[in-house]
């Protein structure tokens, strides 16, 4: 059965060796992350670095500047908003945990009280008990600690630290993407030069 790489050849279209090689090059390690791109996209387009991390870097740098500009009142306000959201989430989590544990305990009581109709059914009861008790072990572990309210200054420092980490991450990833793009471009260039039919082809 023909694949996307051999379809034109299978249909009897005029496929040069160069175009076939360059089309198949998309399936190699250098382009594995780009395999979802349509085959109609020229391969040289695929060697260009993605702008994603550069764009995210600009947003992260703007976020650092925004947080740094908070005054004491704004820092306190945002700390309180974050704490209030965290408390609501924590209370919902604890209520859900309690309800789940109650359902498991109710079912375990029913299973424990059940008398299997024959000795052959006893393994079923044992299995049912094990399933419930295993999950109850998780539900009976100590719950997460409740969130704490930070003062405005501490909250601002926390958010600045996270924002700076985001800047560092996207700066590193952007440079890595550029380096990978340079490697892909060199790989394609050398491949292209090795193909006698490659000059003038539209597939590159």
Secondary structure, 3 states (H helix, E strand, C coil): CCCCCCHHHHCCCCCCHHHHHHHHHHHCHHHHHHCCCCCCCCHHHHCCCCCHHHHHHHHHHHHHHHHHCCCHHHHHHHHHHHHHHHHHHHHHHHHHHHHHHHHHHHHHHHHHHCCCCCHHHHHHHHHHHHHHHHHHHHHCCCCCCCCCCCCHHHHHHHHHHHHHHHHHHHHHHHHHHHHHHHHHHHHHHHHHHHCCCCCCCCCC
